[in-house]
Amino acid sequence: MKNQIVKLAEKYSNLFGAPGFEEEVIESIKEDVNFKSVETDSINNLYVGLADIDTTRPIVALDCHTDEVGFIVENINSNGNISFLPLGGWHVGNIPASSVVIKNENGEKYIGTVNSKPPHFMSDDERKRLPELSDLKIDIGTSEYKETIDLYGIEIGNPIVPDVKFIYDDKIGIMRGKAFDNRLGCVAVTIVLNKLRSMQLNSNVVGIYASQEEVGLRGAQVAANRVCPDFVIVFEGSPADDSFKDKLSAHGVLKKGVQLRAVDGGMISNNRVLKFAKEVARENGIKYQVIARKSGSTNGAKYHVASKGIPVLVLGIPTRYVHTHYSYAAVDDIEAAINLAIEIIKKLNVDKIKEF
């Protein structure tokens, strides 16, 4: 399985998928899911297996999101550089002097650099503070408005993502790339769907590759209404804290297993579901860690309050430096998330879901 994980992680991580512009990711995933029913909607959600529902069995949805934090062109300036707005939660300190990719309406991609004023030109005050986001511009090497417009076809509303290529270090089993939040979740859902397809289950398994998570969990809200699941497993590239916390306080540790989320800014997890997940993990020797976060959220925030209330389990894949250009994650942790999801789904039926 590890080779398959790395192969899909590289493929999906390198794709262009700013919020609202997830088409490239969707088309790539379609190549990897061997189901009769594969369909999309107007908000760019991708549904796998939705049309093959047996109404006598409950629906178990596997959720991930296809979008990544990015930007969007706000204006082309007289000197040819590009003003932009954030799509998703960026910290301004992570943006200057970075390389980005801009895609125009023809699908052509161009590399740019977020400007960073050389210290030679900085005032004493500028040296002591972070820039405002509005101070930053993207330079593609042009010097005039007409060059940017006429030669590159860049215009207001074009999407932008970080310019990063995936790498894998087999010595330590660690991957580095962009958009691990949440292309790693896409990897997990794809593999779980394909593995479960040949199994005899007591539930209908539906894959939801949701759009626009990074700008307000919008795709999940639509998906909850369309799929009407009875149980949801959310896969998320979840922030790791092992690079800046000590061993006792860190609960997003690479190679320590799948991360079970007890609480975050959008959801208090169903304790009965959490207990069940822990029991299944222990029974099958699957490593896990539990996280409690005061802020941030996942698509679970939309699902757990949809309809009459849906039991939700969030399976996090610890990921260092999410919402920056470069992230690190361990293959072992994705494998743990995949294995736990499969073992849980094998145990789910109408009566078990009613217990939650």
C-alpha atoms as a printed R data frame, in Angstrom:
    type eleno elety resid chain resno       x      y       z
1   ATOM     1    CA   MET     A     1   0.000  0.000   0.000
2   ATOM     2    CA   LYS     A     2   2.850  2.424   0.732
3   ATOM     3    CA   ASN     A     3   3.892  2.659  -2.913
4   ATOM     4    CA   GLN     A     4   0.305  3.400  -3.883
5   ATOM     5    CA   ILE     A     5   0.052  6.108  -1.214
6   ATOM     6    CA   VAL     A     6   3.236  7.833  -2.387
7   ATOM     7    CA   LYS     A     7   2.231  7.605  -6.042
8   ATOM     8    CA   LEU     A     8  -1.192  9.158  -5.464
9   ATOM     9    CA   ALA     A     9   0.166 11.752  -3.016
10  ATOM    10    CA   GLU     A    10   2.669 12.943  -5.615
11  ATOM    11    CA   LYS     A    11   0.023 13.043  -8.332
12  ATOM    12    CA   TYR     A    12  -2.560 14.919  -6.273
13  ATOM    13    CA   SER     A    13  -0.158 17.264  -4.466
14  ATOM    14    CA   ASN     A    14   1.274 18.608  -7.714
15  ATOM    15    CA   LEU     A    15  -2.163 19.460  -9.116
16  ATOM    16    CA   PHE     A    16  -3.640 22.961  -9.315
17  ATOM    17    CA   GLY     A    17  -6.750 23.322  -7.166
18  ATOM    18    CA   ALA     A    18  -7.459 26.697  -5.597
19  ATOM    19    CA   PRO     A    19 -10.881 27.006  -3.924
20  ATOM    20    CA   GLY     A    20 -13.534 27.210  -6.610
21  ATOM    21    CA   PHE     A    21 -11.068 25.998  -9.248
22  ATOM    22    CA   GLU     A    22 -10.775 22.314  -8.334
23  ATOM    23    CA   GLU     A    23 -11.413 20.899 -11.832
24  ATOM    24    CA   GLU     A    24  -7.871 19.624 -12.392
25  ATOM    25    CA   VAL     A    25  -8.005 17.651  -9.156
26  ATOM    26    CA   ILE     A    26 -11.465 16.285  -9.922
27  ATOM    27    CA   GLU     A    27 -10.464 15.027 -13.370
28  ATOM    28    CA   SER     A    28  -7.372 13.356 -11.941
29  ATOM    29    CA   ILE     A    29  -9.329 11.566  -9.205
30  ATOM    30    CA   LYS     A    30 -11.843 10.293 -11.773
31  ATOM    31    CA   GLU     A    31  -9.000  8.306 -13.337
32  ATOM    32    CA   ASP     A    32  -8.394  6.471 -10.059
33  ATOM    33    CA   VAL     A    33 -11.873  5.462  -8.865
34  ATOM    34    CA   ASN     A    34 -13.307  2.420 -10.589
35  ATOM    35    CA   PHE     A    35 -17.016  3.006  -9.999
36  ATOM    36    CA   LYS     A    36 -20.000  3.161 -12.355
37  ATOM    37    CA   SER     A    37 -21.354  6.235 -10.576
38  ATOM    38    CA   VAL     A    38 -19.012  9.239 -10.699
39  ATOM    39    CA   GLU     A    39 -20.665 12.652 -10.878
40  ATOM    40    CA   THR     A    40 -20.126 16.323 -10.071
41  ATOM    41    CA   ASP     A    41 -22.333 19.258  -9.138
42  ATOM    42    CA   SER     A    42 -22.335 23.009  -9.735
43  ATOM    43    CA   ILE     A    43 -20.120 23.793  -6.728
44  ATOM    44    CA   ASN     A    44 -17.394 21.348  -7.896
45  ATOM    45    CA   ASN     A    45 -18.142 18.501  -5.514
46  ATOM    46    CA   LEU     A    46 -17.290 15.045  -6.836
47  ATOM    47    CA   TYR     A    47 -19.478 12.110  -5.737
48  ATOM    48    CA   VAL     A    48 -18.430  8.486  -6.169
49  ATOM    49    CA   GLY     A    49 -20.985  5.675  -5.806
50  ATOM    50    CA   LEU     A    50 -23.936  7.958  -5.105
51  ATOM    51    CA   ALA     A    51 -26.177  6.482  -7.809
52  ATOM    52    CA   ASP     A    52 -25.593  2.893  -6.668
53  ATOM    53    CA   ILE     A    53 -27.401  3.210  -3.336
54  ATOM    54    CA   ASP     A    54 -29.254  0.231  -1.862
55  ATOM    55    CA   THR     A    55 -31.996  1.900   0.167
56  ATOM    56    CA   THR     A    56 -32.121 -1.002   2.638
57  ATOM    57    CA   ARG     A    57 -28.665 -0.117   3.932
58  ATOM    58    CA   PRO     A    58 -27.374  3.054   5.642
59  ATOM    59    CA   ILE     A    59 -25.119  5.489   3.791
60  ATOM    60    CA   VAL     A    60 -21.572  5.903   5.068
61  ATOM    61    CA   ALA     A    61 -19.882  8.899   3.455
62  ATOM    62    CA   LEU     A    62 -16.110  9.252   3.108
63  ATOM    63    CA   ASP     A    63 -15.321 12.958   2.922
64  ATOM    64    CA   CYS     A    64 -12.230 14.912   1.934
65  ATOM    65    CA   HIS     A    65 -11.739 18.247   0.206
66  ATOM    66    CA   THR     A    66 -10.021 18.871  -3.106
67  ATOM    67    CA   ASP     A    67  -9.158 22.557  -2.728
68  ATOM    68    CA   GLU     A    68  -5.978 24.059  -1.302
69  ATOM    69    CA   VAL     A    69  -5.219 27.481   0.165
70  ATOM    70    CA   GLY     A    70  -4.386 29.867  -2.643
71  ATOM    71    CA   PHE     A    71  -5.037 33.339  -3.995
72  ATOM    72    CA   ILE     A    72  -7.007 35.118  -6.709
73  ATOM    73    CA   VAL     A    73  -6.047 38.032  -8.954
74  ATOM    74    CA   GLU     A    74  -7.560 41.273  -7.707
75  ATOM    75    CA   ASN     A    75  -5.995 43.733 -10.163
76  ATOM    76    CA   ILE     A    76  -3.312 44.210 -12.816
77  ATOM    77    CA   ASN     A    77  -1.278 47.303 -11.978
78  ATOM    78    CA   SER     A    78   0.329 49.868 -14.311
79  ATOM    79    CA   ASN     A    79   3.817 48.394 -13.817
80  ATOM    80    CA   GLY     A    80   2.594 44.913 -14.781
81  ATOM    81    CA   ASN     A    81   2.565 43.384 -11.320
82  ATOM    82    CA   ILE     A    82  -0.483 41.687  -9.850
83  ATOM    83    CA   SER     A    83  -2.512 42.503  -6.758
84  ATOM    84    CA   PHE     A    84  -4.195 39.491  -5.176
85  ATOM    85    CA   LEU     A    85  -6.600 38.362  -2.484
86  ATOM    86    CA   PRO     A    86  -6.246 35.275  -0.272
87  ATOM    87    CA   LEU     A    87  -8.382 32.177  -0.755
88  ATOM    88    CA   GLY     A    88  -8.206 30.486   2.627
89  ATOM    89    CA   GLY     A    89  -6.395 31.111   5.874
90  ATOM    90    CA   TRP     A    90  -2.938 32.545   5.215
91  ATOM    91    CA   HIS     A    91  -0.550 34.243   7.650
92  ATOM    92    CA   VAL     A    92   1.061 37.153   5.867
93  ATOM    93    CA   GLY     A    93   4.529 36.189   7.122
94  ATOM    94    CA   ASN     A    94   4.415 33.002   5.034
95  ATOM    95    CA   ILE     A    95   3.730 34.733   1.723
96  ATOM    96    CA   PRO     A    96   6.552 37.170   0.725
97  ATOM    97    CA   ALA     A    97   9.386 35.985  -1.552
98  ATOM    98    CA   SER     A    98   7.507 32.820  -2.495
99  ATOM    99    CA   SER     A    99   6.937 31.289  -5.911
100 ATOM   100    CA   VAL     A   100   3.382 30.910  -7.198
101 ATOM   101    CA   VAL     A   101   1.520 29.616 -10.257
102 ATOM   102    CA   ILE     A   102  -1.177 31.680 -11.968
103 ATOM   103    CA   LYS     A   103  -3.661 29.989 -14.315
104 ATOM   104    CA   ASN     A   104  -5.443 32.120 -16.919
105 ATOM   105    CA   GLU     A   105  -8.839 31.351 -18.432
106 ATOM   106    CA   ASN     A   106  -7.234 29.349 -21.252
107 ATOM   107    CA   GLY     A   107  -5.668 27.005 -18.702
108 ATOM   108    CA   GLU     A   108  -2.172 28.374 -19.333
109 ATOM   109    CA   LYS     A   109   0.020 28.507 -16.237
110 ATOM   110    CA   TYR     A   110   2.666 31.102 -15.469
111 ATOM   111    CA   ILE     A   111   5.173 31.334 -12.644
112 ATOM   112    CA   GLY     A   112   5.381 34.475 -10.541
113 ATOM   113    CA   THR     A   113   7.125 35.640  -7.392
114 ATOM   114    CA   VAL     A   114   5.455 37.413  -4.498
115 ATOM   115    CA   ASN     A   115   7.490 40.568  -4.094
116 ATOM   116    CA   SER     A   116   9.645 41.232  -1.071
117 ATOM   117    CA   LYS     A   117  11.168 44.664  -0.714
118 ATOM   118    CA   PRO     A   118  14.960 44.422  -0.354
119 ATOM   119    CA   PRO     A   119  16.199 45.607   3.052
120 ATOM   120    CA   HIS     A   120  18.160 48.377   1.274
121 ATOM   121    CA   PHE     A   121  14.854 50.144   0.575
122 ATOM   122    CA   MET     A   122  13.123 49.473   3.893
123 ATOM   123    CA   SER     A   123  12.506 52.130   6.507
124 ATOM   124    CA   ASP     A   124  13.332 51.325  10.122
125 ATOM   125    CA   ASP     A   125   9.620 50.811  10.765
126 ATOM   126    CA   GLU     A   126   9.281 48.391   7.823
127 ATOM   127    CA   ARG     A   127  12.170 46.314   9.098
128 ATOM   128    CA   LYS     A   128  10.395 45.804  12.433
129 ATOM   129    CA   ARG     A   129   6.955 44.742  11.210
130 ATOM   130    CA   LEU     A   130   5.299 42.324   8.858
131 ATOM   131    CA   PRO     A   131   3.945 43.800   5.633
132 ATOM   132    CA   GLU     A   132   0.245 44.186   5.091
133 ATOM   133    CA   LEU     A   133  -1.217 41.691   2.631
134 ATOM   134    CA   SER     A   134  -2.274 44.631   0.468
135 ATOM   135    CA   ASP     A   135   1.406 45.650   0.207
136 ATOM   136    CA   LEU     A   136   2.320 42.390  -1.526
137 ATOM   137    CA   LYS     A   137   2.210 41.958  -5.287
138 ATOM   138    CA   ILE     A   138   3.068 39.135  -7.689
139 ATOM   139    CA   ASP     A   139   5.795 39.842 -10.223
140 ATOM   140    CA   ILE     A   140   5.881 37.696 -13.390
141 ATOM   141    CA   GLY     A   141   8.771 39.673 -14.868
142 ATOM   142    CA   THR     A   142   6.697 42.156 -16.854
143 ATOM   143    CA   SER     A   143   7.048 45.928 -16.595
144 ATOM   144    CA   GLU     A   144   3.786 47.158 -18.079
145 ATOM   145    CA   TYR     A   145   0.083 46.518 -17.730
146 ATOM   146    CA   LYS     A   146  -0.261 45.558 -21.409
147 ATOM   147    CA   GLU     A   147   2.510 42.934 -21.159
148 ATOM   148    CA   THR     A   148   0.739 41.099 -18.375
149 ATOM   149    CA   ILE     A   149  -2.634 41.326 -20.099
150 ATOM   150    CA   ASP     A   150  -1.693 40.845 -23.762
151 ATOM   151    CA   LEU     A   151   1.270 38.476 -23.571
152 ATOM   152    CA   TYR     A   152   0.110 36.287 -20.667
153 ATOM   153    CA   GLY     A   153  -3.656 36.647 -20.723
154 ATOM   154    CA   ILE     A   154  -3.794 37.217 -16.979
155 ATOM   155    CA   GLU     A   155  -6.876 39.036 -15.753
156 ATOM   156    CA   ILE     A   156  -8.943 39.730 -12.682
157 ATOM   157    CA   GLY     A   157 -10.359 36.542 -11.151
158 ATOM   158    CA   ASN     A   158  -7.576 34.175 -12.234
159 ATOM   159    CA   PRO     A   159  -6.644 31.642  -9.502
160 ATOM   160    CA   ILE     A   160  -3.196 31.265  -7.945
161 ATOM   161    CA   VAL     A   161  -1.541 28.457  -5.942
162 ATOM   162    CA   PRO     A   162   1.944 27.861  -4.495
163 ATOM   163    CA   ASP     A   163   4.622 26.648  -6.899
164 ATOM   164    CA   VAL     A   164   5.952 23.474  -5.253
165 ATOM   165    CA   LYS     A   165   6.929 20.002  -6.474
166 ATOM   166    CA   PHE     A   166   6.397 16.872  -4.366
167 ATOM   167    CA   ILE     A   167   9.359 14.867  -3.087
168 ATOM   168    CA   TYR     A   168   9.562 11.653  -1.053
169 ATOM   169    CA   ASP     A   169  12.391 10.532   1.213
170 ATOM   170    CA   ASP     A   170  12.262  6.746   1.346
171 ATOM   171    CA   LYS     A   171  14.935  6.640   4.081
172 ATOM   172    CA   ILE     A   172  12.533  8.070   6.639
173 ATOM   173    CA   GLY     A   173   9.152  7.552   4.958
174 ATOM   174    CA   ILE     A   174   8.415 11.278   4.831
175 ATOM   175    CA   MET     A   175   6.771 13.226   2.020
176 ATOM   176    CA   ARG     A   176   7.147 16.940   1.311
177 ATOM   177    CA   GLY     A   177   4.885 18.974  -0.931
178 ATOM   178    CA   LYS     A   178   2.080 21.490  -1.161
179 ATOM   179    CA   ALA     A   179  -1.635 21.065  -0.553
180 ATOM   180    CA   PHE     A   180  -1.286 18.148   1.875
181 ATOM   181    CA   ASP     A   181  -4.329 19.869   3.393
182 ATOM   182    CA   ASN     A   182  -6.158 18.101   1.907
183 ATOM   183    CA   ARG     A   183  -4.817 16.092  -1.012
184 ATOM   184    CA   LEU     A   184  -3.689 13.502   1.550
185 ATOM   185    CA   GLY     A   185  -7.345 13.093   2.453
186 ATOM   186    CA   CYS     A   186  -8.084 12.613  -1.253
187 ATOM   187    CA   VAL     A   187  -5.469  9.843  -1.343
188 ATOM   188    CA   ALA     A   188  -7.080  8.137   1.650
189 ATOM   189    CA   VAL     A   189 -10.639  8.300   0.286
190 ATOM   190    CA   THR     A   190  -9.559  6.995  -3.132
191 ATOM   191    CA   ILE     A   191  -7.732  4.008  -1.644
192 ATOM   192    CA   VAL     A   192 -10.484  3.194   0.872
193 ATOM   193    CA   LEU     A   193 -13.179  3.329  -1.810
194 ATOM   194    CA   ASN     A   194 -11.275  0.997  -4.105
195 ATOM   195    CA   LYS     A   195 -10.478 -1.470  -1.312
196 ATOM   196    CA   LEU     A   196 -14.073 -1.617  -0.061
197 ATOM   197    CA   ARG     A   197 -15.592 -2.041  -3.505
198 ATOM   198    CA   SER     A   198 -15.152 -5.813  -3.527
199 ATOM   199    CA   MET     A   199 -16.172 -6.349   0.118
200 ATOM   200    CA   GLN     A   200 -19.575 -7.453   1.366
201 ATOM   201    CA   LEU     A   201 -20.708 -4.595   3.604
202 ATOM   202    CA   ASN     A   202 -23.815 -3.719   5.564
203 ATOM   203    CA   SER     A   203 -23.727 -0.115   4.359
204 ATOM   204    CA   ASN     A   204 -23.565  1.948   1.186
205 ATOM   205    CA   VAL     A   205 -20.179  3.658   0.935
206 ATOM   206    CA   VAL     A   206 -20.139  6.971  -0.929
207 ATOM   207    CA   GLY     A   207 -17.079  9.096  -1.627
208 ATOM   208    CA   ILE     A   208 -17.445 12.862  -1.309
209 ATOM   209    CA   TYR     A   209 -14.583 14.945  -2.670
210 ATOM   210    CA   ALA     A   210 -15.804 18.325  -1.474
211 ATOM   211    CA   SER     A   211 -14.891 21.745  -2.853
212 ATOM   212    CA   GLN     A   212 -14.221 25.083  -1.169
213 ATOM   213    CA   GLU     A   213 -13.445 23.782   2.312
214 ATOM   214    CA   GLU     A   214 -10.765 26.415   2.818
215 ATOM   215    CA   VAL     A   215 -13.218 29.277   2.340
216 ATOM   216    CA   GLY     A   216 -15.982 28.157   4.684
217 ATOM   217    CA   LEU     A   217 -16.709 24.427   4.270
218 ATOM   218    CA   ARG     A   218 -19.073 25.287   1.428
219 ATOM   219    CA   GLY     A   219 -18.868 22.079  -0.578
220 ATOM   220    CA   ALA     A   220 -19.625 19.967   2.494
221 ATOM   221    CA   GLN     A   221 -22.781 21.940   3.172
222 ATOM   222    CA   VAL     A   222 -24.065 21.139  -0.308
223 ATOM   223    CA   ALA     A   223 -22.921 17.509  -0.062
224 ATOM   224    CA   ALA     A   224 -24.675 16.960   3.252
225 ATOM   225    CA   ASN     A   225 -27.976 17.952   1.648
226 ATOM   226    CA   ARG     A   226 -27.427 15.893  -1.484
227 ATOM   227    CA   VAL     A   227 -26.055 12.655  -0.012
228 ATOM   228    CA   CYS     A   228 -27.975 12.653   3.298
229 ATOM   229    CA   PRO     A   229 -25.485 10.248   4.920
230 ATOM   230    CA   ASP     A   230 -26.161  8.279   8.087
231 ATOM   231    CA   PHE     A   231 -22.501  8.316   9.160
232 ATOM   232    CA   VAL     A   232 -19.536 10.366   7.925
233 ATOM   233    CA   ILE     A   233 -15.799  9.795   8.104
234 ATOM   234    CA   VAL     A   234 -13.882 12.988   7.349
235 ATOM   235    CA   PHE     A   235 -10.253 12.647   6.246
236 ATOM   236    CA   GLU     A   236  -8.155 15.753   6.833
237 ATOM   237    CA   GLY     A   237  -4.544 16.858   6.532
238 ATOM   238    CA   SER     A   238  -4.456 18.019  10.141
239 ATOM   239    CA   PRO     A   239  -1.906 20.480  11.579
240 ATOM   240    CA   ALA     A   240   1.019 18.714  13.258
241 ATOM   241    CA   ASP     A   241   2.514 20.340  16.334
242 ATOM   242    CA   ASP     A   242   5.554 18.129  16.944
243 ATOM   243    CA   SER     A   243   8.040 20.641  15.529
244 ATOM   244    CA   PHE     A   244   7.253 23.307  18.144
245 ATOM   245    CA   LYS     A   245   5.846 21.459  21.192
246 ATOM   246    CA   ASP     A   246   7.470 19.028  23.604
247 ATOM   247    CA   LYS     A   247   6.723 15.303  23.521
248 ATOM   248    CA   LEU     A   248   4.068 15.445  26.243
249 ATOM   249    CA   SER     A   249   2.018 18.306  24.813
250 ATOM   250    CA   ALA     A   250   2.313 17.436  21.098
251 ATOM   251    CA   HIS     A   251  -0.606 15.414  19.753
252 ATOM   252    CA   GLY     A   252  -0.030 15.867  16.043
253 ATOM   253    CA   VAL     A   253   3.147 13.846  15.790
254 ATOM   254    CA   LEU     A   254   4.453 12.383  12.549
255 ATOM   255    CA   LYS     A   255   4.611  8.560  12.586
256 ATOM   256    CA   LYS     A   256   2.545  8.353  15.777
257 ATOM   257    CA   GLY     A   257  -0.599  7.315  13.928
258 ATOM   258    CA   VAL     A   258  -3.933  8.637  12.744
259 ATOM   259    CA   GLN     A   259  -5.234 11.638  14.654
260 ATOM   260    CA   LEU     A   260  -8.683 11.456  16.273
261 ATOM   261    CA   ARG     A   261 -10.149 14.909  16.810
262 ATOM   262    CA   ALA     A   262 -12.079 15.386  20.061
263 ATOM   263    CA   VAL     A   263 -12.957 19.065  19.607
264 ATOM   264    CA   ASP     A   264 -12.173 22.028  17.403
265 ATOM   265    CA   GLY     A   265 -13.665 25.413  16.580
266 ATOM   266    CA   GLY     A   266 -16.547 23.887  14.629
267 ATOM   267    CA   MET     A   267 -17.457 20.593  16.301
268 ATOM   268    CA   ILE     A   268 -17.428 18.736  19.590
269 ATOM   269    CA   SER     A   269 -16.996 15.142  18.477
270 ATOM   270    CA   ASN     A   270 -19.597 12.542  19.375
271 ATOM   271    CA   ASN     A   271 -17.974 10.775  22.312
272 ATOM   272    CA   ARG     A   272 -19.641  7.442  21.476
273 ATOM   273    CA   VAL     A   273 -18.152  7.566  17.994
274 ATOM   274    CA   LEU     A   274 -14.714  8.406  19.381
275 ATOM   275    CA   LYS     A   275 -14.865  5.564  21.880
276 ATOM   276    CA   PHE     A   276 -15.860  3.156  19.122
277 ATOM   277    CA   ALA     A   277 -12.983  4.331  16.899
278 ATOM   278    CA   LYS     A   278 -10.461  3.859  19.713
279 ATOM   279    CA   GLU     A   279 -11.734  0.352  20.415
280 ATOM   280    CA   VAL     A   280 -11.445 -0.616  16.743
281 ATOM   281    CA   ALA     A   281  -7.950  0.861  16.535
282 ATOM   282    CA   ARG     A   282  -6.773 -1.068  19.597
283 ATOM   283    CA   GLU     A   283  -8.342 -4.309  18.364
284 ATOM   284    CA   ASN     A   284  -6.432 -4.030  15.090
285 ATOM   285    CA   GLY     A   285  -3.135 -2.652  16.388
286 ATOM   286    CA   ILE     A   286  -3.576  0.673  14.594
287 ATOM   287    CA   LYS     A   287  -1.672  3.575  16.112
288 ATOM   288    CA   TYR     A   288  -3.704  6.668  16.950
289 ATOM   289    CA   GLN     A   289  -3.399  9.958  18.819
290 ATOM   290    CA   VAL     A   290  -6.127 12.285  20.100
291 ATOM   291    CA   ILE     A   291  -6.149 16.037  19.574
292 ATOM   292    CA   ALA     A   292  -8.197 18.828  21.166
293 ATOM   293    CA   ARG     A   293  -8.027 22.125  19.279
294 ATOM   294    CA   LYS     A   294  -9.549 25.437  20.323
295 ATOM   295    CA   SER     A   295  -9.823 26.766  16.767
296 ATOM   296    CA   GLY     A   296  -9.949 25.626  13.182
297 ATOM   297    CA   SER     A   297 -12.440 23.120  11.843
298 ATOM   298    CA   THR     A   298 -13.120 20.489   9.194
299 ATOM   299    CA   ASN     A   299 -16.024 19.536   6.986
300 ATOM   300    CA   GLY     A   300 -17.287 17.637  10.010
301 ATOM   301    CA   ALA     A   301 -18.593 20.982  11.300
302 ATOM   302    CA   LYS     A   302 -21.191 21.001   8.510
303 ATOM   303    CA   TYR     A   303 -22.099 17.309   8.544
304 ATOM   304    CA   HIS     A   304 -22.670 16.878  12.277
305 ATOM   305    CA   VAL     A   305 -25.434 19.516  12.356
306 ATOM   306    CA   ALA     A   306 -27.017 18.574   9.015
307 ATOM   307    CA   SER     A   307 -30.465 16.985   8.806
308 ATOM   308    CA   LYS     A   308 -31.340 15.592  12.240
309 ATOM   309    CA   GLY     A   309 -27.683 15.380  13.241
310 ATOM   310    CA   ILE     A   310 -25.163 12.965  11.703
311 ATOM   311    CA   PRO     A   311 -22.507 11.030  13.664
312 ATOM   312    CA   VAL     A   312 -19.097 12.116  12.364
313 ATOM   313    CA   LEU     A   313 -15.569 10.818  12.842
314 ATOM   314    CA   VAL     A   314 -12.627 13.013  11.821
315 ATOM   315    CA   LEU     A   315  -9.470 11.098  10.900
316 ATOM   316    CA   GLY     A   316  -6.519 13.459  10.736
317 ATOM   317    CA   ILE     A   317  -3.208 12.847   8.982
318 ATOM   318    CA   PRO     A   318  -0.623 14.879  10.942
319 ATOM   319    CA   THR     A   319   0.887 17.432   8.576
320 ATOM   320    CA   ARG     A   320   3.596 19.935   9.433
321 ATOM   321    CA   TYR     A   321   3.259 23.545   8.261
322 ATOM   322    CA   VAL     A   322  -0.215 23.434   6.723
323 ATOM   323    CA   HIS     A   323  -1.348 26.654   5.040
324 ATOM   324    CA   THR     A   324   2.197 27.355   3.895
325 ATOM   325    CA   HIS     A   325   3.979 26.394   0.689
326 ATOM   326    CA   TYR     A   326   5.713 23.316   2.096
327 ATOM   327    CA   SER     A   327   4.279 20.531   4.258
328 ATOM   328    CA   TYR     A   328   5.675 17.275   5.647
329 ATOM   329    CA   ALA     A   329   3.716 14.086   6.369
330 ATOM   330    CA   ALA     A   330   4.453 10.417   7.040
331 ATOM   331    CA   VAL     A   331   3.247  7.590   4.816
332 ATOM   332    CA   ASP     A   332   2.654  5.463   7.930
333 ATOM   333    CA   ASP     A   333   0.053  7.903   9.246
334 ATOM   334    CA   ILE     A   334  -1.954  7.849   6.010
335 ATOM   335    CA   GLU     A   335  -1.846  4.063   6.063
336 ATOM   336    CA   ALA     A   336  -3.132  4.083   9.666
337 ATOM   337    CA   ALA     A   337  -6.038  6.354   8.664
338 ATOM   338    CA   ILE     A   338  -6.914  4.098   5.723
339 ATOM   339    CA   ASN     A   339  -6.772  0.911   7.789
340 ATOM   340    CA   LEU     A   340  -8.835  2.350  10.636
341 ATOM   341    CA   ALA     A   341 -11.526  3.602   8.263
342 ATOM   342    CA   ILE     A   342 -11.803  0.191   6.597
343 ATOM   343    CA   GLU     A   343 -12.073 -1.674   9.910
344 ATOM   344    CA   ILE     A   344 -14.699  0.773  11.186
345 ATOM   345    CA   ILE     A   345 -16.820  0.528   8.051
346 ATOM   346    CA   LYS     A   346 -16.737 -3.273   8.181
347 ATOM   347    CA   LYS     A   347 -18.456 -3.045  11.591
348 ATOM   348    CA   LEU     A   348 -21.104 -0.468  10.659
349 ATOM   349    CA   ASN     A   349 -24.732 -1.420  10.112
350 ATOM   350    CA   VAL     A   350 -28.137  0.033  10.926
351 ATOM   351    CA   ASP     A   351 -28.106 -1.048  14.556
352 ATOM   352    CA   LYS     A   352 -24.538  0.091  15.208
353 ATOM   353    CA   ILE     A   353 -25.149  3.528  13.755
354 ATOM   354    CA   LYS     A   354 -28.285  3.890  15.931
355 ATOM   355    CA   GLU     A   355 -26.038  3.495  19.010
356 ATOM   356    CA   PHE     A   356 -24.336  6.788  18.212
